[in-house]
Every structure is written in C-alpha cells, then in structure tokens.
Amino acid sequence: MSIEPPDTDISHVYVTGSKTNIKLHDVRLEATGKSLDRPIVIIDDSSYGNVMNGILGHTHVQADLNRNPGIDLMSQKSVSLDPAPVNQFWNGAFKGWDSVNRILPGWNVGQTNTDITILDSSEALFPDHNVMSLDYKNWGGAFKLQSDKTLLTPGHDFATFGVYARSSVQGSITAVMRYTSGSIISSASHSGSGKWEFIGMSALYDKDSPYFYFSIVGDVDLTAPTLTFGQSPATPGASLMSSSGARMSGTLTTGVAPCTPPSSGYYWTCPKNEGNIFLMDMQGDPDKRIIRLNQPTADRFDRGTVITLMFTEAGTRVEHSGYIELKSGADFVSVPFSSITLMADTGGTWKEVSRNNYDASGTHTGSVAICFPPTSGYYWTCPKNEGNIFFLDMQGGTDQTIIRLNQPTADRFDYGTVITMMFTDAGTRVRHSGYIKLKNSADFVSVPFSSITLMADTGGTWKEVSRNNYDASGTHTGSVAICFPPTSGYYWTC
C-alpha cells in the first residue's frame, strides 16, 4: 500500500481514541510537499497498540512509541523503538532452591500450600534452566509465584511476560498482572494437555503499582519464566546479561590463561582478552620481580577489570609502586599455591583487592610492637601496621586506664583485625564502654604477665575476644564434687 499525496491538512495517518488502533503492513508513506516540522503520522495519546511498518519518506512520526512499540517506521527525522531483550525475572533458571528453608533466590515462594521440588536435569526444556515441579495441595487459595522485587521500567508502557508450564490439570496456571487502569487481568490458562505450553500475556501495565505473578491452582511443572518491558514476543530460555548491570543466578566461569615472564626486566604483560585468571609460569625460576603489568597502551585492561595472578612456587615478588599500589605499601611475595587479586585503574596502573600468601607450613610468628600511654587522658593509640601483638609499656606508671583505642580515623584498624595487648605489671584497667565492649561488661584489670585480645569493629570500636588475667600467685583451692556413672550407657552427667 502507498499513501503519498504531496500534503494533507493534518497528516497522512491520524489515529485517536482509546478503542481505536490500526495495522498497516508494508506501507509506503511519502509527503514531498509537507513542511518538515509537520508529522506524516499522528497517533494520539489516547490510542495504543498500533502496528505499522514499511517505508517512511519525509517528515516524521508523532506518537508515544512506548504505547505503540509495534510502529516500525524510520526516516532521517525519526526512528522507532524496540525493547531491550533482557529478562527482568532474576533467576529465570530456578537455581539455588533451598528445600529446608523454602527459599528460591529471586522469587517469593513462602506460601505453604504447594510442595516444591526441582526435577532432574533430563527434564530440562532449555540448557541450564531447571524445571520446578509444584504439587498443589488444594487449600489456601491460589499459590502466587512472583518476583521478590518490584518490576518497573518507567521508560516502557507495555510488559510482556510468561512461563513454560506442563500440567494435566485444566486451568492449573494463568499469568496475572495489574493493567494500566488498576484492574487485575489474566492470560489464558493451561489446557491440561499434559504437554508444555507457554502461558503469558502482553499489555499496558500499572506503573504506579506494578504487579505480575503466576496464579497456580493445580499441579504443574514450570521452567524459563521471562518478563520484558515493551511489546515483543517472549524469549524464554534467554536470560541475557545487560552491560548496565546484571545478576548471576548460575555459575560465572572466567577464562584462565598462562602469563610468562618478559625476556628481560620487570615489566610483565599478561594476555589481554584471554581471561581474568592468570597462571604465572616462572619457567623454572620463581626468583623474579613484577614492578609493572601490561604497560603498553594496546595491552592495558579496561578500568575496573579484576584479575587474579596464581603462583605455584615461592619467591616471586610483586612490588608496591606507583604502577601497582599494594595494601599498606607491603610487597607481595609468593608462597606455594598463593595468589594476588588486582583491579585495573587508569593509566595502566593497578590496585590490590586481596591476597593469599599465607604459608601453612611450620610455625607462624606474629609481628610484635610496643604501645605507649598517651601524654594525657585515657585514649590510647597503638601503632597501626606494625603488628597484632602489643607490649604495653607503662613507663613506670602502672595505674593507668584505657577507655578508647586508636580513636583517630587514620589510626583505626580494619574491621575484623584481632590484636592482643600484653601486660607485664599489675594495675592497668581496660574499661568497658561503648568504645571497648568487654564480656559481661566487666572491666579488665591487669595482673603480672596478663593479656586481653580484642577484635576491631566498625567506627573505631572494639569487642573482647578473650582475656588472661588469672593471678597465679599463692595457693588456689577449687570446689570439689562427685560425679556418678549413668544407670546405663556411656553418656555421663556431672
């Protein structure tokens, strides 16, 4: 069909009315005499769901394309819109079912009027998508399977959603949503054929109170639920990822590649675009240094890329520098089967994320430092980054009180750091407070060669782990009691 008069009073195509829409396929629209600021197609906001495709010459389309996603006319003056094919149902693969606690990530399944099981992978309809079987108990009304988050994309007016269902019960499942008017509408239900049928619908949705769920009133198997915004055919089994953000319900597997040393020097280049985990091949000589990674511009990783360097041998040093910024300025030295994880920053530089170079063999000696009292007051500061064991030097005045530890922000220990304070003299008090929370709110008072162990919490506070201020001098008499055997068996009670 061609509609191509040079001009019209209003437009070549004009549609209005909430119950009016048209379908034009393979149409040619042209208006050689129409001013370029006047549309050739006008769809009033009261109309929706119009379908048009073909060739558009001159001027443009005036329409809310979110209410009319079926309009596919493009020109130098306007373009049509397609919805993003990203499944808004997180965990559309039904991964991670916890039958004990009745938890399925991404879904509300708290109602107890169904028994839920995950079927064997041989039942799968799509790769890596589980089949969930629901045994409806026929009480408590419909079981509502719905996302555990509010699904809303203000940029779209239509929503298309559904799920593959297999059931021998007619009407066992329908798709249900809140329409733009606020009323609840539903799809056609399962026929009860015992075969897989896609149960879904596409309609304008209520943006003020979006509501989508599957209403289940009979035994049914489900797989590959999908919801996309816009009006397009459903794409079950295609849980695509978006570069603007994504959540994984399955296993994320990254590439692994070898990284070999340079022919000379300390500037290493690991193969870009081959993985995020690199097996560091020392070629028989682990006594090497790494000062810079992927220095050539063409070999640099994008900012935010996280990589892990894996070492099988001891002795390789990754040096702290302006190119590789390591935590606390401490070089990384490999031990057998150790690793360091780095994040690419700007200009070919890197920042440390974490490291694992703990040597599990032999005896381990912690760093020891000295902690001095403040010049005045009760706020003590032990030297950060110098150890986890502190000998408290009272400088001859043992009658001291500690109310707070490392209060300045720059001196605070990271959350989870465990330190031990060692006392050689009696009389120093560590006071229970909001800054140092002690067991049973009981102050610690030192005795000769005693200690208290604390864990750094948030906001510069501490929590007691353990204490040893038992005074071993003199004679100590403990209470004595008698313990009798049980009447039978091996379980004793004293």
C-alpha positions as CSV (number, residue, x, y, z in Angstrom):
1,M,0.0,0.0,0.0
2,S,1.2,3.5,-0.8
3,I,-0.1,6.7,0.7
4,E,1.9,9.5,-0.9
5,P,-0.1,12.8,-1.6
6,P,2.3,15.8,-1.5
7,D,0.5,17.1,1.5
8,T,-2.6,16.7,3.8
9,D,-4.4,19.1,6.1
10,I,-3.4,17.2,9.3
11,S,-1.3,14.1,8.5
12,H,-1.4,11.1,6.1
13,V,-2.3,8.8,9.0
14,Y,-4.2,10.1,12.1
15,V,-5.4,7.8,14.9
16,T,-7.3,8.8,18.0
17,G,-9.5,7.1,20.6
18,S,-8.8,4.6,23.4
19,K,-10.6,1.8,21.4
20,T,-9.1,2.7,18.0
21,N,-5.9,1.3,16.5
22,I,-4.8,0.3,13.1
23,K,-2.5,-2.2,11.4
24,L,-0.6,-1.2,8.3
25,H,2.0,-3.6,6.9
26,D,4.5,-2.8,4.1
27,V,3.1,0.7,3.6
28,R,4.9,3.5,1.8
29,L,4.3,6.9,3.2
30,E,5.6,10.0,1.4
31,A,4.7,13.7,1.5
32,T,7.0,15.7,-0.8
33,G,5.1,18.9,-0.2
34,K,4.7,18.7,3.6
35,S,6.7,21.1,5.8
36,L,9.4,19.1,7.6
37,D,8.1,20.2,11.0
38,R,4.7,18.6,10.4
39,P,4.4,14.8,11.1
40,I,3.2,12.4,8.4
41,V,1.8,10.1,11.0
42,I,0.0,11.2,14.2
43,I,-1.1,8.7,16.9
44,D,-3.0,10.5,19.7
45,D,-2.0,9.5,23.3
46,S,-5.5,8.0,23.7
47,S,-4.7,5.3,21.2
48,Y,-2.2,2.5,21.8
49,G,-1.1,-0.8,20.3
50,N,-0.9,0.4,16.7
51,V,1.1,-1.6,14.3
52,M,2.8,-0.1,11.2
53,N,5.8,-1.0,9.2
54,G,7.2,-0.1,5.8
55,I,8.9,3.0,4.2
56,L,8.7,6.5,5.5
57,G,9.7,9.4,3.3
58,H,9.9,13.0,4.5
59,T,8.9,14.3,8.0
60,H,8.3,12.0,10.9
61,V,6.0,10.1,13.2
62,Q,4.4,11.7,16.2
63,A,3.4,9.0,18.7
64,D,4.2,7.7,22.2
65,L,6.3,4.7,20.9
66,N,6.2,3.1,24.4
67,R,2.4,2.7,24.0
68,N,2.9,1.8,20.3
69,P,6.0,-0.4,20.2
70,G,4.7,-2.1,17.0
71,I,5.3,1.0,15.0
72,D,8.4,0.3,12.9
73,L,8.8,3.3,10.6
74,M,12.2,5.0,10.3
75,S,13.4,8.1,8.5
76,Q,16.0,10.8,8.7
77,K,13.6,12.6,11.0
78,S,12.5,9.9,13.4
79,V,13.1,6.2,14.5
80,S,11.1,3.5,16.1
81,L,11.9,1.7,19.3
82,D,12.4,-1.9,20.3
83,P,12.5,-3.1,23.9
84,A,15.7,-4.4,25.4
85,P,15.6,-8.2,25.3
86,V,16.8,-8.6,28.9
87,N,14.8,-10.9,31.2
88,Q,13.7,-8.8,34.2
89,F,13.0,-12.0,36.2
90,W,16.2,-12.6,38.1
91,N,16.9,-16.3,38.4
92,G,14.7,-17.3,35.5
93,A,16.7,-20.6,35.6
94,F,15.3,-21.5,39.1
95,K,18.8,-22.1,40.5
96,G,19.6,-22.3,44.2
97,W,16.5,-24.0,45.6
98,D,16.7,-24.4,49.4
99,S,14.1,-27.0,50.3
100,V,14.8,-26.9,54.0
101,N,14.2,-23.2,54.4
102,R,11.9,-22.9,51.4
103,I,13.9,-20.2,49.7
104,L,14.4,-19.7,45.9
105,P,16.6,-16.7,45.1
106,G,14.7,-14.1,43.2
107,W,11.3,-15.4,44.0
108,N,8.6,-15.3,46.7
109,V,7.7,-18.9,47.4
110,G,6.7,-18.6,51.1
111,Q,3.2,-19.9,50.7
112,T,3.0,-23.4,52.1
113,N,0.0,-24.7,50.0
114,T,2.4,-26.3,47.5
115,D,5.2,-28.8,47.7
116,I,8.2,-27.7,45.5
117,T,10.9,-29.9,44.0
118,I,13.5,-29.4,41.3
119,L,13.3,-32.1,38.7
120,D,16.3,-34.0,37.2
121,S,18.2,-32.2,34.5
122,S,17.0,-34.7,32.0
123,E,13.6,-32.9,32.2
124,A,15.1,-29.5,31.1
125,L,13.5,-27.7,28.2
126,F,16.3,-25.2,27.9
127,P,20.0,-25.5,28.6
128,D,21.0,-24.7,32.2
129,H,17.3,-24.0,33.2
130,N,15.9,-26.1,35.9
131,V,12.3,-27.4,35.9
132,M,10.4,-26.7,39.1
133,S,7.6,-29.0,40.0
134,L,4.7,-27.7,42.2
135,D,2.4,-30.1,43.9
136,Y,-0.7,-28.0,44.7
137,K,-2.4,-29.0,48.0
138,N,-5.8,-27.6,47.1
139,W,-6.3,-25.3,50.1
140,G,-5.5,-21.7,51.0
141,G,-6.5,-20.3,47.6
142,A,-4.2,-19.8,44.6
143,F,-0.4,-20.2,45.0
144,K,1.2,-17.0,43.7
145,L,4.6,-17.3,42.2
146,Q,6.1,-13.8,41.8
147,S,9.4,-12.0,41.7
148,D,10.8,-10.9,45.1
149,K,11.3,-7.4,43.8
150,T,9.1,-4.7,42.3
151,L,9.5,-4.8,38.5
152,L,9.2,-1.4,37.0
153,T,10.8,0.4,34.0
154,P,9.3,3.8,33.6
155,G,10.6,4.1,30.0
156,H,8.1,1.4,28.9
157,D,4.3,1.2,29.0
158,F,3.9,-2.4,27.9
159,A,5.0,-5.5,29.7
160,T,5.3,-9.0,28.1
161,F,5.7,-12.0,30.4
162,G,5.0,-15.7,30.8
163,V,6.4,-19.1,31.7
164,Y,6.5,-22.5,30.2
165,A,4.1,-24.8,32.0
166,R,3.3,-28.6,31.8
167,S,0.2,-29.9,33.5
168,S,-2.6,-32.4,33.2
169,V,-5.0,-30.2,35.1
170,Q,-7.0,-27.8,33.0
171,G,-6.7,-24.2,34.3
172,S,-3.8,-25.1,36.6
173,I,-1.9,-21.9,35.9
174,T,-2.5,-18.4,34.5
175,A,-0.4,-15.3,34.1
176,V,-1.8,-12.3,36.1
177,M,-1.0,-8.6,36.1
178,R,-2.3,-5.2,37.1
179,Y,-3.5,-3.3,34.0
180,T,-2.8,0.4,33.4
181,S,-6.3,1.2,34.7
182,G,-5.6,-0.5,38.0
183,S,-7.7,-3.6,37.3
184,I,-6.4,-7.2,37.5
185,I,-6.3,-9.0,34.2
186,S,-5.1,-12.6,33.4
187,S,-4.0,-14.7,30.5
188,A,-5.5,-17.8,29.0
189,S,-4.9,-20.8,31.3
190,H,-3.2,-24.1,30.7
191,S,-5.4,-26.6,28.7
192,G,-4.4,-29.6,30.8
193,S,-2.9,-31.3,27.8
194,G,0.0,-32.7,29.8
195,K,2.4,-31.0,27.4
196,W,4.5,-27.9,27.6
197,E,2.5,-24.7,26.9
198,F,3.7,-21.1,27.2
199,I,1.4,-19.2,29.5
200,G,1.8,-15.5,29.1
201,M,0.4,-12.1,28.1
202,S,1.3,-8.6,26.9
203,A,-0.5,-5.5,28.0
204,L,-0.1,-1.9,29.3
205,Y,0.8,-2.2,32.9
206,D,0.2,0.0,36.0
207,K,3.3,2.0,36.7
208,D,2.0,3.3,40.0
209,S,1.6,-0.2,41.4
210,P,3.2,-2.8,39.1
211,Y,2.1,-6.4,39.9
212,F,3.0,-9.6,38.0
213,Y,2.5,-13.1,39.1
214,F,1.6,-16.7,38.1
215,S,-1.6,-18.0,39.7
216,I,-1.4,-21.7,40.4
217,V,-4.4,-23.8,41.4
218,G,-3.3,-27.3,40.2
219,D,-0.2,-29.5,39.9
220,V,2.2,-28.0,37.4
221,D,5.8,-28.1,36.2
222,L,7.4,-24.7,35.3
223,T,10.6,-23.6,33.6
224,A,12.1,-20.5,32.0
225,P,9.9,-17.6,33.2
226,T,10.5,-14.4,31.3
227,L,9.4,-10.7,31.6
228,T,10.5,-8.0,29.2
229,F,9.2,-4.4,29.0
230,G,7.8,-3.4,25.7
231,Q,5.6,-5.3,23.3
232,S,7.5,-8.1,21.6
233,P,7.4,-11.9,21.5
234,A,8.6,-13.6,24.7
235,T,12.1,-15.1,24.7
236,P,12.0,-17.9,27.3
237,G,15.4,-19.5,28.0
238,A,17.3,-16.4,27.0
239,S,18.4,-14.8,30.3
240,L,20.7,-12.3,28.6
241,M,23.0,-10.0,30.5
242,S,23.0,-6.2,30.2
243,S,26.1,-4.1,30.3
244,S,24.2,-1.6,32.5
245,G,24.0,-4.2,35.3
246,A,23.4,-7.9,35.8
247,R,22.9,-10.5,38.5
248,M,24.0,-14.1,38.1
249,S,21.9,-17.0,39.4
250,G,24.1,-19.6,37.7
251,T,27.9,-20.2,37.8
252,L,30.1,-17.5,36.3
253,T,33.1,-19.0,34.6
254,T,36.0,-16.8,33.7
255,G,38.9,-17.6,31.3
256,V,42.2,-18.9,32.5
257,A,45.4,-18.2,30.6
258,P,49.2,-18.6,31.2
259,C,51.3,-15.5,31.8
260,T,55.0,-15.8,31.1
261,P,57.9,-13.5,32.2
262,P,59.4,-10.9,29.9
263,S,62.6,-11.6,28.1
264,S,64.3,-9.1,30.4
265,G,63.3,-6.5,33.1
266,Y,60.4,-6.4,35.4
267,Y,57.5,-5.2,33.2
268,W,55.2,-8.1,32.6
269,T,52.4,-8.4,30.0
270,C,49.6,-10.9,30.6
271,P,47.5,-11.7,27.5
272,K,44.6,-9.3,27.3
273,N,41.1,-10.7,26.4
274,E,42.1,-14.3,27.3
275,G,40.8,-14.4,30.8
276,N,40.7,-13.0,34.3
277,I,42.8,-15.7,36.0
278,F,46.5,-16.0,35.1
279,L,48.7,-18.9,35.9
280,M,52.1,-17.4,36.4
281,D,54.6,-19.6,34.5
282,M,58.0,-18.9,36.1
283,Q,59.8,-21.3,33.6
284,G,61.8,-22.9,36.4
285,D,63.0,-19.7,38.1
286,P,60.5,-18.2,40.6
287,D,63.0,-15.7,41.9
288,K,61.5,-12.9,39.8
289,R,60.1,-9.4,40.3
290,I,57.0,-7.8,38.9
291,I,57.0,-4.0,39.0
292,R,54.5,-3.2,36.3
293,L,51.7,-5.1,34.5
294,N,50.6,-4.6,30.9
295,Q,52.4,-1.3,30.4
296,P,51.9,-0.9,26.6
297,T,48.7,1.0,25.8
298,A,47.4,-1.6,23.5
299,D,47.7,-4.3,26.2
300,R,46.1,-2.3,29.1
301,F,42.9,-3.7,30.7
302,D,39.8,-1.5,31.0
303,R,39.5,0.3,34.3
304,G,37.5,-1.9,36.7
305,T,38.8,-5.2,35.3
306,V,39.7,-7.6,38.1
307,I,42.4,-10.2,37.6
308,T,44.0,-12.8,39.8
309,L,47.6,-13.9,39.5
310,M,48.1,-17.5,40.6
311,F,51.6,-18.7,41.8
312,T,52.6,-22.4,42.3
313,E,56.1,-21.6,43.5
314,A,57.6,-19.5,46.3
315,G,59.8,-16.4,45.8
316,T,58.2,-14.2,43.2
317,R,57.8,-10.6,44.4
318,V,55.1,-8.2,43.2
319,E,56.5,-4.8,44.3
320,H,54.4,-1.9,45.6
321,S,54.9,1.2,43.4
322,G,53.0,3.9,41.6
323,Y,52.2,1.3,39.0
324,I,50.9,-1.4,41.4
325,E,49.5,0.0,44.6
326,L,49.5,-2.7,47.3
327,K,47.7,-2.6,50.6
328,S,49.7,-0.8,53.3
329,G,52.6,-0.5,50.8
330,A,53.6,-4.1,51.5
331,D,55.1,-6.1,48.7
332,F,53.5,-9.4,47.8
333,V,55.9,-12.4,47.9
334,S,54.5,-15.7,46.6
335,V,54.4,-19.0,48.6
336,P,53.4,-22.3,47.0
337,F,49.9,-22.1,45.6
338,S,49.3,-18.4,46.5
339,S,47.6,-15.6,44.7
340,I,47.0,-11.9,44.5
341,T,44.0,-10.2,43.0
342,L,44.3,-6.7,41.4
343,M,41.9,-4.2,39.9
344,A,42.9,-2.2,36.8
345,D,42.9,1.5,37.3
346,T,43.6,4.4,35.0
347,G,46.9,4.9,33.0
348,G,47.9,1.2,33.2
349,T,48.0,1.2,37.0
350,W,46.6,-1.4,39.4
351,K,45.3,-1.6,42.9
352,E,45.3,-4.6,45.2
353,V,41.9,-6.2,46.0
354,S,43.2,-9.1,48.1
355,R,46.0,-11.6,48.6
356,N,46.5,-15.1,49.7
357,N,50.1,-15.8,50.5
358,Y,49.7,-17.5,53.9
359,D,52.3,-20.2,54.3
360,A,50.5,-23.1,56.1
361,S,53.7,-24.9,56.9
362,G,55.8,-24.7,60.1
363,T,55.4,-22.3,63.0
364,H,53.9,-18.8,62.5
365,T,55.2,-15.8,64.3
366,G,53.1,-12.7,64.5
367,S,54.6,-9.2,64.5
368,V,55.1,-7.5,67.9
369,A,55.2,-3.8,68.6
370,I,55.3,-1.5,71.7
371,C,52.3,0.6,72.7
372,F,52.9,3.7,74.9
373,P,50.5,5.6,77.0
374,P,49.1,9.0,75.8
375,T,50.6,12.2,77.2
376,S,47.3,12.7,79.0
377,G,43.9,11.2,79.2
378,Y,42.6,7.7,78.5
379,Y,42.6,7.5,74.7
380,W,45.5,5.2,73.7
381,T,46.9,4.8,70.2
382,C,48.9,1.6,69.3
383,P,51.0,1.8,66.1
384,K,48.9,0.6,63.2
385,N,50.5,-1.7,60.6
386,E,53.3,-2.7,63.0
387,G,51.8,-5.9,64.4
388,N,49.0,-7.7,66.1
389,I,50.7,-8.2,69.5
390,F,51.4,-5.1,71.6
391,F,53.5,-4.9,74.7
392,L,52.1,-2.1,76.8
393,D,55.0,0.0,78.1
394,M,53.6,1.8,81.2
395,Q,56.8,3.8,81.6
396,G,56.8,3.2,85.3
397,G,53.2,4.2,86.0
398,T,51.1,1.0,86.0
399,D,48.0,2.7,87.5
400,Q,46.6,3.5,84.1
401,T,43.2,3.4,82.5
402,I,42.3,2.6,78.8
403,I,38.9,3.8,77.7
404,R,39.4,4.0,73.9
405,L,41.9,2.6,71.4
406,N,43.1,4.2,68.2
407,Q,40.3,6.8,68.0
408,P,41.8,8.9,65.1
409,T,40.3,7.7,61.8
410,A,43.8,7.3,60.2
411,D,44.9,5.1,63.1
412,R,41.9,2.8,63.1
413,F,42.4,-0.9,62.4
414,D,40.4,-2.6,59.7
415,Y,37.2,-4.3,60.7
416,G,38.0,-7.9,61.9
417,T,41.6,-7.2,62.9
418,V,42.4,-9.1,66.1
419,I,45.1,-7.7,68.4
420,T,46.5,-8.8,71.8
421,M,47.7,-6.4,74.5
422,M,50.3,-7.9,76.8
423,F,50.9,-6.5,80.3
424,T,53.9,-7.3,82.5
425,D,52.7,-5.3,85.5
426,A,49.5,-5.3,87.6
427,G,47.1,-2.5,87.9
428,T,46.2,-1.2,84.4
429,R,42.5,-1.1,83.7
430,V,40.8,-1.5,80.3
431,R,37.3,-0.1,80.9
432,H,34.1,-1.4,79.4
433,S,32.4,1.3,77.4
434,G,30.7,1.9,74.0
435,Y,34.2,2.1,72.6
436,I,35.6,-1.2,74.1
437,K,32.8,-3.7,74.7
438,L,34.0,-6.3,77.2
439,K,32.5,-9.6,78.1
440,N,29.7,-9.3,80.6
441,S,30.6,-5.6,80.8
442,A,33.4,-6.5,83.2
443,D,36.5,-4.3,83.2
444,F,39.8,-6.0,82.6
445,V,42.5,-5.3,85.2
446,S,46.0,-6.5,84.5
447,V,48.0,-8.8,86.7
448,P,51.6,-9.6,86.1
449,F,52.1,-11.2,82.6
450,S,48.4,-11.0,81.6
451,S,46.8,-10.2,78.3
452,I,43.5,-9.2,76.6
453,T,42.6,-9.9,73.0
454,L,40.3,-7.6,71.1
455,M,38.7,-7.5,67.6
456,A,38.3,-4.3,65.7
457,D,34.7,-3.5,65.0
458,T,33.2,-0.6,63.0
459,G,33.6,3.1,63.8
460,G,36.8,2.7,65.8
461,T,35.2,0.4,68.4
462,W,36.4,-3.0,69.7
463,K,35.0,-6.2,71.1
464,E,36.6,-8.6,73.5
465,V,37.7,-12.0,72.2
466,S,39.3,-13.4,75.3
467,R,41.4,-12.4,78.4
468,N,44.0,-13.9,80.6
469,N,44.3,-12.1,83.9
470,Y,44.4,-15.1,86.2
471,D,46.7,-14.4,89.2
472,A,48.8,-17.5,89.6
473,S,50.4,-16.4,92.9
474,G,49.5,-18.1,96.2
475,T,47.5,-21.2,96.8
476,H,44.2,-21.7,95.0
477,T,41.6,-24.1,96.3
478,G,38.9,-25.2,93.9
479,S,35.5,-26.7,94.6
480,V,35.2,-30.5,94.7
481,A,32.1,-32.5,93.7
482,I,31.4,-36.2,93.0
483,C,30.3,-37.4,89.5
484,F,28.4,-40.7,89.3
485,P,28.1,-43.1,86.3
486,P,24.8,-43.2,84.3
487,T,22.4,-46.1,85.1
488,S,23.2,-47.4,81.7
489,G,25.2,-46.4,78.5
490,Y,28.1,-44.1,78.1
491,Y,26.5,-40.6,78.4
492,W,27.7,-39.2,81.8
493,T,26.3,-36.1,83.5
494,C,28.4,-34.4,86.2
